[in-house]
């Protein structure tokens, strides 16, 4: 199951973010028609090399091996030469690429006789490294991208503010801010701080992103809305 999760998320994240224009797979190829700039590819491999000691499957991988895996294995069947435009040809070529990868990694798992630790499967080490590299595409181009980092910082500020506002509200009886269901949970929770905090955490965790943003704006008077609006229930 762990291997299935790894290959599914690694492959389809790369596919989805390429479609969205966030991961430039076409610029990471080591070959192609006409003159090419390898700057983008070099930047990505340099990023992976700088953090490989923290990546279990890449710890003992040299720069040359990283380059070889990326060049000869990951993109052997990647046939798009530019950004994804959604044409029929783009869709077919991308689907062939991802299907090839899924098939490769599914077949890279084999059953073996139980070892001393009770393990009954073997996964090709080379394939583990390929999946690790695919994961790093999402880290480099999406998770650690400045635009997302700015948004994440803002979201942390919003969640922290809402949490403190609701936690303060739990000290009031009766609360006019908390929804009825969570008032009932507070009565059952008693006065134990950890139990009270859990109620507040569950309340925030049940919000959608838009609900959290609107709640923050309403609490700060940025948006007034209507007294009849029910942001959370």
Buried (B, 14 or more C-beta within 10 A) or exposed (E): EEBEEBBEBBBBBBBBBBBEEBBBBBBBBBEEEEEBEEEBBEEBBEBBBEEBEEBEBBEEBEEEEBBEBBBEBBBEBBBBEEEBEEEEEBEEBBEEBBEBBBEBBEEBBEEEEEEEEEEEEEBBEEBBBBBBBBBBBBBBBBEEEEEEEEEEEEBEEBBEBBBEBBBEBBEEEEBEBBBEBBBEBBEEBEEEEEEBBEBBBEBBEBBEEEBBBBBBBBBEEEEEEEEEEEBBE
